[in-house]
Amino acid sequence: MTSRTLPLFATIAIFLIAYLVCYLQFPAMLSTRVIGNLLTDNAYLGIVAVGMTVVILSGGIDLSVGSVIAFSGVFIAVMLRDTGLHPLVVFALLLAVTTAFGAFMGGLIHVLAMPPFIVTLAGMFLARGAGYMLSVESVPIQHPFYEVLKDAYYLMPGKGRLTLLGVAMLLSVAGGMILAHRTRFGTRVFAMGGGAQTAQLMGVPVGLTTVQIYAFSGFMAGLSGVAFSIYTASGYPLAMVGTELNAIAAVVIGGTILTGGAGYVFGTLIGVLTMGLIQTYIVFDGSLSSWWTKIVIGALLLMFILLQKGLLRLGTARAAA
Amino acid sequence: MLLTIRSLTKTFPGTRALDSVDFDLRAGEVHALLGENGAGKSTLIKCLTGAYQRDEGELTLDGAPISPQSTLEAQELGIGTVYQEVNLLPNLTVAENLTFGRQPTRFGMVDGRAMRRQAEEMLSGYGVDVDVRRDLGTYSVAIQQIVAIARAVTLSGKVLILDEPTASLDSREVAMLFDVVRSLREQGLGIIFISHFLDQVFEISDRVTVLRNGCRVATDDIAGLERLRLIEHMLGHELEDETREGRHAHVPSDPSERTLHFEGVGRRGLIEPFDLSVGRGEVIGLAGLLGSGRTESAEVLFGIKPTQTGTARDENGEIALRNPREAVAAGFGFAPEDRKTDGIVADLSVRENIALALQARRGWARPISRAEQNRLADHYIDRLDIRTSDAEKAVGDLSGGNQQKVVLARWLAMNPRFFILDEPTRGIDVGAHAEILRLIEEVTADGMSILVISSELDELVAVADRVIVVRDRRHVAQLTGAEVETDTIVRAIAAPDADSDEEAA
């Protein structure tokens, strides 16, 4: 185990221990039903967190994703209500819009040499506002195809449902893992997280890569928006406020270093599931306030930040020795 | 000739960084490039690697004219560079660093096994035992340097520029690196070696070119070149015969009149403990080569890197110098070498910059009134002849010489008793240069004591009453009275090296 993989193993260990604790108290939690629901309920978060992982690995941040998801829901709902387009066509349109939006933010970040924090903060307000422009109210989605999507599942042994959404999340994670860890693009992302200037000296086309990174995040946010619209069967411009922060938290709990350059997409999946597990536990318990989720997540985040700092210091000490 | 440079000129606003410099490099030689800070070494390298575009002159590589527009283009042409701060990514594996941008892929995915094999091939022949799957950052700087060299050689393969590669290596690691450099030389690479460690230059180089103030001073074969000659080239020797008449006759030569005493102050790894006594109105020069411990001496005296040993005291007893705040309280001032980053606050106005140190000493609870600030600013703009349209102009917009005057004004406003000037005239025009030297004379006449660090020996000879010579992080000699001449200073700087030459012979 190296200092590189340690946070990942720590994440997995925490998840397993947490699951064990839950299981000892509520044996019913170790059932395929709970696992299936864990995947379905957190699908939208998992999908968007994959995009966020790539952004954070590159040393950036994308605050716009929560608003983009909300916009996506409204966009889909309004399009389905007002036009005769098939949902698949609408999805394709939406993904084109959100990807272009991400690419535009990436371009601004590079051309204006602005911090991603500021540019995507502007993007956050912009996307939220665009959602309001389409509709100020919640728009229900009543399309037969949506019923099909919602009810598409594989019945696991033990009556757990592995839904389309859950599968979509797992596929997103798998795709993200290949992209980040097995392609030249992924190496460029890590390189930029290690140091943009050095990356440039080593031949990374920094501008193009920045555009690609935020385009990918925009695409994943759009995909997450599709998942969320299937999950809720509606579009509401006020939905998903703060989801970007949950995604960032999942990435960090997943062992990715917030300053970029080190981490694993798979860890993000575990991060998302850990956050989902806490919520499930609270549901099972029944007496705890849901605010406990936030408190536990806060504590976990703090722990991981301390762990990363410690590893960093250890690394510098070893390099100096 | 592998690489030739003819009349290369590069100017920046206000300075001529390179003035018609010629340089050439043969295949299979190590050519050292020497010069003090600001001599133009880095500008020359940056013009070669495409980081800067030259104003005039010609570059030819293998006989064909080249004009690299970017470091990438230079790399592809065959010019690879390895910097002191390794420009690789510590968070990627050794294999990823070596093959970066050219990773073998299969079905669009990076083929890990082929990549590792390729990386191992690139590293073979360098005599290092490296697991290419590990993160680069887990290896020592020396190994990282060699990985960087391996990458540069594979990518470029004609010219290898080593920019201060040994600055953070210990002697064993330097030997390892030099083995690598020698074997590359045998393979026929042209290697440009930049270092301020003369021993290393003599050990590894075949030829040496010395730059000074943007001009090429000399190019010589290293065999048969005397250290003394080389140091003379680096420090410059033009004004040898300038007389020292009319200087500082009032200065107390009697040590008992010295009021400020430092005994055994030093800091491990920075500067060995030294003693220093300073008299009222005395100008002490600190001479030595780059990296010899000049600036470090000043930093210890001013509490920037607090002393670990020794004491400082004046007629009233001991003085604490644990940090610059205490040094300022004790009446010390310090105008640092790197004016842009350590000296001025570029976005603040001339007035604000001048009032800064005085305000810091008074504390924030007692602000200096605007009227008082204006008076201060006007006074010093007038007295030091700071060329600015008005006191509210941002200091960053002034020329180098005027920025330096603002820094001086800031300290003079506090009327320090002991004022340390680190390279006060670097990178400023001739007029301002003379004015600053005149100013030194003026304030010492009023009783202020000054420590001047300079690589311009003429300058030291012109202003200093005493010159202390620093070498290898030690104060090795003190020259007084008639000994303060460029000749004697150069000899003192070169002294032990000459000895070791004789021993070696």
Chai-1 contact restraints between the chains, C-beta under 6 A:
chainA,res_idxA,chainB,res_idxB,connection_type,confidence,min_distance_angstrom,max_distance_angstrom,comment,restraint_id
A,R4,B,D135,contact,1.0,0.0,6.0,A-B,restraint_1
A,R182,B,M109,contact,1.0,0.0,6.0,A-B,restraint_2
A,R182,B,V110,contact,1.0,0.0,6.0,A-B,restraint_3
A,R184,B,Q103,contact,1.0,0.0,6.0,A-B,restraint_4
A,T187,B,E96,contact,1.0,0.0,6.0,A-B,restraint_5
A,F190,B,L92,contact,1.0,0.0,6.0,A-B,restraint_6
A,A191,B,L89,contact,1.0,0.0,6.0,A-B,restraint_7
A,G194,B,L89,contact,1.0,0.0,6.0,A-B,restraint_8
A,G194,B,N91,contact,1.0,0.0,6.0,A-B,restraint_9
A,T198,B,N87,contact,1.0,0.0,6.0,A-B,restraint_10
A,T198,B,L89,contact,1.0,0.0,6.0,A-B,restraint_11
A,L201,B,T71,contact,1.0,0.0,6.0,A-B,restraint_12
A,L201,B,N87,contact,1.0,0.0,6.0,A-B,restraint_13
A,M202,B,F100,contact,1.0,0.0,6.0,A-B,restraint_14
A,G203,B,L72,contact,1.0,0.0,6.0,A-B,restraint_15
A,G203,B,G101,contact,1.0,0.0,6.0,A-B,restraint_16
A,G261,B,N91,contact,1.0,0.0,6.0,A-B,restraint_17
A,A262,B,N91,contact,1.0,0.0,6.0,A-B,restraint_18
